[in-house]
Amino acid sequence: MNALVTGATGFIGSHLVEELLRRGYSVTCLVRKASNLRWLDGLDIRLAYGDCAVKESLLNVVADFDYIFHLAGLTKATNEKDFFSVNAIGTENIAQSVISRNPNIKRFVYLSSLAATGPSYNGTPVSETVEPNPVSAYGKSKLEGERIVLKYKDIVPVTIVRPSAVYGPRDKDMYTLFRMLKKGIFLCWGKCYYSLLYVDDLVRGIIISAESKIAEGGIYYLSDGKIYSNEEIAEAISSAVGAKPIRLRIPRFVMPLVAGIGQKLSKKSSIISKDRIRDFQHSYWVCDSSKAKNELGFIPKIGIKEGMKWTADWYRIHQWL
């Protein structure tokens, strides 16, 4: 089985590549000339150079693959245009290239996000029947990517995966929270609830959705099936890093101001930005993954205590903590 992975140099993409190789796939990674290949170093893969933002660079890349996993995307940016350029237009480019050059593809998998749907407003985990209402530019751009993929579902066999918040080795977003708690600080802006998923479980779910005939044309939420409060998450991380943090309460109304200051002071795009603060201001980021369980047999294996410990151990080994 031949697979092409976009976004292979990233957190989730690199784990997906490793799992595909373990399952006997022949894997090609779409990378740019300037891509950092550190997570792919030493793996038995083929590199194909191209950029989803440049359609012409994709035409000679996408042919003859059984599966294409489109994970390339932008999670942090300083303006809305950048999100849509990568997450929407880039998706349109690769989808059209597949139609043109790979008519026999078995499945095109698009990795979306719970942010594409938006939060729950009453605490009930959102399911695939809930009408999307994203609150951030990132979420809106991922939803537009979904709409583009579904536009071609009668021509290309597609599946869309919407994971909850994902954590694990190599992740830089949750790392911010690990580092803060390790320093003894727990920033809190009220009670919040989240669905989570360890990265190993996510990549298994992605592959299951690609290989399952019933998943063709479908959308699936993936999570570990539980709901955690921010206190429970902080407690699991604190235990993993051996810290007893002090809780600092931040009023919700000052969060955009703090994010704006941080965004101006930082030279790089950060997960703590004015855009993502729009997500953080909502209390229920929870989803129902029972459809994936019932239709695909997706059963997560890693719980929060084990997953957070493994993640913290990796951060320590690689001197991130």
Order of alpha helices (4+ residues) and beta strands (2+ residues): beta-alpha-beta-beta-beta-alpha-alpha-beta-alpha-beta-beta-alpha-beta-beta-alpha-beta-beta-alpha-beta-alpha-alpha-beta-alpha-alpha
